[in-house]
Amino acid sequence: MNDTRPDNNRPPPRALWALSLGAFALAYCVVMLGAYVRLSDAGLGCPDWPGCYGDLFVTEQTQVAAAQQADATRPFNRAKAVKEMVHRYGAALLGILILALALLAWRRRRPEQALCGMLLALVVVQALLGMWTVTELLKPLIVAAHLLGGMLILGLLFWLVLQQCPRAGAHVHNRRSAKLALVALAVLGAQLFTGGWTSANYAALVCPEFPTCRDGAYWPQTDFREAFMVWRTGEIDYEGGILAAPARTAIHLTHRLGAMLTFLVVLAAALYAWRYAGPAARAPALAVALVLCLQIGLGIANVLLRLPLPVAVAHNAGAALLMLSLLILYWHTAPPGPEN
């Protein structure tokens, strides 16, 4: 009888490798496009979904349709509409690539089947979150969840790429270092959520000073109850934010405190790997530490420079790079499992 079980040690098909790498690169671009759309206040450039005023492309017909549905509070802005639709095109193409990955892994009976299936399910959820982001008028919980979903898809695609890299002798196996990297990833995930919550509630500029918040005070008046009210009923337009200064201050300070915790935990993971996981782990540990310092610097620059768009987008890119560098550190130090 022939053994039809997948061989975990055989090299991956070139098509699977190419699709994985292409999907990962596109996912990174889509995540950055999403940050650019959000930070340039273009999230409601198209108030419907999946088209823009009923049009799948931003054309003169789109502008006519927008004029017929004139909204004095949100006039048609062609530049914002184009940004929003380009982001949607990229997300749609990414969904197609992930579907192709799942089909290829299933057809070839590859050990990556489960991971590709998870990615496919996440893409469906992410598409729904993208739709609700628009139809629910930028509700903060949905916006933050949409950001986390994009980062999770990016991380899983990168892990898929890593799984297809052969484990050479340079890899080290240190369980404690691997566990610390996982803890750092979990803390980073929580910090990503607070960052999304800060952005969705337009709280980034409420503290224009560093290390103080404003007027020389480290801890001005705050309102945590309003700041973290997860869901509000009714049709509320969240564009521009609806919270008063004390609530926005509470959100901003929470993100700052989270940044301090994230810095300490991630740095501890990098230093432990550098000291105890062997010489081969030093390069990924150094990469984690360098990206961490870059990310902290970008966060401070956002405050002092009043959130310039390039720096704000770079801060999102830095968060993604920090997640990816921690994944590399984990991959280098985790004992190989049956999927490797």
Secondary structure in CASP SS format (residue, H / E / C, confidence):
PFRMAT SS
TARGET T0000
AUTHOR 0000-0000-0000
METHOD secondary structure of the structure
MODEL  1
M C 1.00
N C 1.00
D C 1.00
T C 1.00
R C 1.00
P C 1.00
D C 1.00
N C 1.00
N C 1.00
R C 1.00
P C 1.00
P C 1.00
P C 1.00
R H 1.00
A H 1.00
L H 1.00
W H 1.00
A H 1.00
L H 1.00
S H 1.00
L H 1.00
G H 1.00
A H 1.00
F H 1.00
A H 1.00
L H 1.00
A H 1.00
Y H 1.00
C H 1.00
V H 1.00
V H 1.00
M H 1.00
L H 1.00
G H 1.00
A H 1.00
Y H 1.00
V H 1.00
R H 1.00
L H 1.00
S C 1.00
D C 1.00
A C 1.00
G C 1.00
L C 1.00
G C 1.00
C C 1.00
P C 1.00
D C 1.00
W C 1.00
P C 1.00
G C 1.00
C E 1.00
Y C 1.00
G C 1.00
D E 1.00
L C 1.00
F C 1.00
V C 1.00
T C 1.00
E H 1.00
Q H 1.00
T H 1.00
Q H 1.00
V H 1.00
A H 1.00
A H 1.00
A H 1.00
Q H 1.00
Q C 1.00
A C 1.00
D C 1.00
A C 1.00
T C 1.00
R C 1.00
P C 1.00
F C 1.00
N C 1.00
R H 1.00
A H 1.00
K H 1.00
A H 1.00
V H 1.00
K H 1.00
E H 1.00
M H 1.00
V H 1.00
H H 1.00
R H 1.00
Y H 1.00
G H 1.00
A H 1.00
A H 1.00
L H 1.00
L H 1.00
G H 1.00
I H 1.00
L H 1.00
I H 1.00
L H 1.00
A H 1.00
L H 1.00
A H 1.00
L H 1.00
L H 1.00
A H 1.00
W H 1.00
R H 1.00
R C 1.00
R C 1.00
R C 1.00
P C 1.00
E C 1.00
Q H 1.00
A H 1.00
L H 1.00
C H 1.00
G H 1.00
M H 1.00
L H 1.00
L H 1.00
A H 1.00
L H 1.00
V H 1.00
V H 1.00
V H 1.00
Q H 1.00
A H 1.00
L H 1.00
L H 1.00
G H 1.00
M H 1.00
W H 1.00
T H 1.00
V H 1.00
T H 1.00
E C 1.00
L C 1.00
L C 1.00
K C 1.00
P H 1.00
L H 1.00
I H 1.00
V H 1.00
A H 1.00
A H 1.00
H H 1.00
L H 1.00
L H 1.00
G H 1.00
G H 1.00
M H 1.00
L H 1.00
I H 1.00
L H 1.00
G H 1.00
L H 1.00
L H 1.00
F H 1.00
W H 1.00
L H 1.00
V H 1.00
L H 1.00
Q H 1.00
Q C 1.00
C C 1.00
P C 1.00
R C 1.00
A C 1.00
G C 1.00
A C 1.00
H C 1.00
V C 1.00
H C 1.00
N C 1.00
R H 1.00
R H 1.00
S H 1.00
A H 1.00
K H 1.00
L H 1.00
A H 1.00
L H 1.00
V H 1.00
A H 1.00
L H 1.00
A H 1.00
V H 1.00
L H 1.00
G H 1.00
A H 1.00
Q H 1.00
L H 1.00
F H 1.00
T H 1.00
G H 1.00
G H 1.00
W H 1.00
T H 1.00
S H 1.00
A H 1.00
N C 1.00
Y C 1.00
A C 1.00
A C 1.00
L C 1.00
V C 1.00
C C 1.00
P C 1.00
E C 1.00
F C 1.00
P C 1.00
T C 1.00
C C 1.00
R E 1.00
D C 1.00
G C 1.00
A E 1.00
Y C 1.00
W C 1.00
P C 1.00
Q C 1.00
T C 1.00
D C 1.00
F H 1.00
R H 1.00
E H 1.00
A H 1.00
F C 1.00
M C 1.00
V C 1.00
W C 1.00
R C 1.00
T C 1.00
G C 1.00
E C 1.00
I C 1.00
D C 1.00
Y C 1.00
E C 1.00
G C 1.00
G C 1.00
I C 1.00
L C 1.00
A C 1.00
A H 1.00
P H 1.00
A H 1.00
R H 1.00
T H 1.00
A H 1.00
I H 1.00
H H 1.00
L H 1.00
T H 1.00
H H 1.00
R H 1.00
L H 1.00
G H 1.00
A H 1.00
M H 1.00
L H 1.00
T H 1.00
F H 1.00
L H 1.00
V H 1.00
V H 1.00
L H 1.00
A H 1.00
A H 1.00
A H 1.00
L H 1.00
Y H 1.00
A H 1.00
W H 1.00
R H 1.00
Y H 1.00
A C 1.00
G C 1.00
P H 1.00
A H 1.00
A H 1.00
R H 1.00
A H 1.00
P H 1.00
A H 1.00
L H 1.00
A H 1.00
V H 1.00
A H 1.00
L H 1.00
V H 1.00
L H 1.00
C H 1.00
L H 1.00
Q H 1.00
I H 1.00
G H 1.00
L H 1.00
G H 1.00
I H 1.00
A H 1.00
N H 1.00
V H 1.00
L H 1.00
L C 1.00
R C 1.00
L C 1.00
P C 1.00
L H 1.00
P H 1.00
V H 1.00
A H 1.00
V H 1.00
A H 1.00
H H 1.00
N H 1.00
A H 1.00
G H 1.00
A H 1.00
A H 1.00
L H 1.00
L H 1.00
M H 1.00
L H 1.00
S H 1.00
L H 1.00
L H 1.00
I H 1.00
L H 1.00
Y H 1.00
W H 1.00
H H 1.00
T H 1.00
A C 1.00
P C 1.00
P C 1.00
G C 1.00
P C 1.00
E C 1.00
N C 1.00
END
